[in-house]
Amino acid sequence: MHPRFQTPDVSTLAMGAASVAWFIIVTLISSDVLGDSITALGFMIALYYGLTGFACTIYYRRELLASPRNLVFLGIAPALGGVILFAIFVKAMIFYGHQAHNDSPDAFGLGLPDVIGIIGIVGGAVLMVFTQVKMPAFFRRKLDVADPALLADPG
């Protein structure tokens, strides 16, 4: 934190430098930097929200049969959303993996959006493993389940 302005100065400068480096690298490879980066970001979002749908169903697993409403809104809908998002993720990776569907050159036999998306996903997994080594207590926590009081009807 900057002592005078109380703003995140080091992280702002580091992310600014990383953004410039990313722009330069992708510009050398692609004529559609923004499009390829946004497409790759879409892959990561579909994967993340797909996992979130399954996590919701797992988190509320003990409350699913308490009512038909719980079953639909805490079980079926999130799980179905997860399945649909994973299907979109796979379909998009296949679609953008073909040179005919993007203006960027192939990289490692894949379309550039696929390569950027894979780098982002693998990079996130590497950071997660690094964090697991540095903060093991977080990863050793017992699995949580929802508190039934959270679902009580306030009316």
Buried (B, 14 or more C-beta within 10 A) or exposed (E): EEEEEEEEEEEEEEEEEEEEEEEEEBEEBBEBBEBBBEBBBBBBEBBEBBEEBBEBBBBBBEBBEEEEEBBEBBBEBBBEBBEBBBEBBEEBBEBBBEBEEBEBEBBEEBBBBBBBBBEBBEEEEEEEEEEEEEEEEEEEEEEEEBEEEEBEEEE
